[in-house]
Amino acid sequence: MEIEGGLASFLAREEENIQPVLDGLLFSHPRLADADLGKHLTPLLTALYEAYGESDHLLNLMIHGIETTLPPLVRGGEMMLNGDFLKGWLLLAPFLNRKEALPSGELRSFLTSWDGAIRSLPDARTRRDWLDQMAAPLMVCERKEEAFALGRLAAWTLGMAEWRIPALDGCELLSDRQLASLFPYGRSQLESARENPWAIPGDYTGGRLGGFAGYGGPFLLPPHCRRLEGTDALGSTGLILHDQRRAFLLFSDSFGSRLIPFPFHEDRLFTLPGGKEKGKLKIHLKEDSHYLWVEVIN
C-alpha cells in the first residue's frame, strides 16, 4: 500500500488495530488474498484521512470502511465501494467531529444505521439527492437523533411517502433552521401535513407503480386493489395491492407514491372490499398489466 506522509504514519501507529481486521476478513473471505487490497483501500483511507484528520473517530471509520467495502470483492470480482457510501461517510465529518454529537461507543451502531438508511433509498439518483439535501443541515447537528430526524424528513420530501408520519414526528427535534432547509413551508404546516397528505403544495400528480417480479417489480401476477381499513401502517392510503401471493400497502401524498410490502394472510385478502379510490386518489388497473396507475383527483 503506497501511502506517504501523515496517513502513512497514522496507519503505522494503528497497525495493531487495523491488521487484525484485515486478518479476520482474509480468514472469512479467503478469495480476498488474490485481490490487490492496497489498490482498493488506498482511495478509501486517503479520503477518510483528508476529511477527518486524526480525530477521535478516524480509526473506527477506517475499520468500518474496510469491513464494509472489502467483502464485495469476493462476490463481484471487483471493488464495489459505492460512491454514495463514501460520500455519506465524508458528509458526516462536521457532525462527528463535534464532541457532543455522538456519545462514546456509539459510532458503530450509528454508522450501521446510517448505511442502512442509504441502502433503503430506492435508487442511485435518490441516494445522491438525499445526500445533497442532508449536507447543509448536518453541519449544525448536535445529536444523532437530529441526524436521523433529518434523514427521515429528506426521504419523505424526495417522494418516499411511507416516511410522512415518522418524518413529521421527528420535526419536533429540529431547529427552525434545520427544518426550513428541508421543509420550506413553515412549522405551522406540520400538523396540516399529518392530517391531510395533500396539504403541502408538492408537485406529485400521479404516476405508474409496480411491474413484473421477474424484472425487479413487486407482482408475479396482475394485481388487485382492495380497501384495508384500520391499518396500523400510519400514513398509508388504506388501499392494498396484491397478486394473491404478496401484498403491498399504497402510500401516497403530494411528494410521491410508493408500494411497501405488507404481510397479509392470503385467505383474508378476498374478504376485503374492493377499492380503487381513497383520499383524492384513483387507482387504474389493467387485467393484463403488472402495473397500476395512480391518479391524483383535484
Order of alpha helices (4+ residues) and beta strands (2+ residues): alpha-alpha-alpha-alpha-alpha-alpha-alpha-alpha-alpha-alpha-alpha-alpha-alpha-beta-beta-beta-beta-beta-alpha-beta-beta
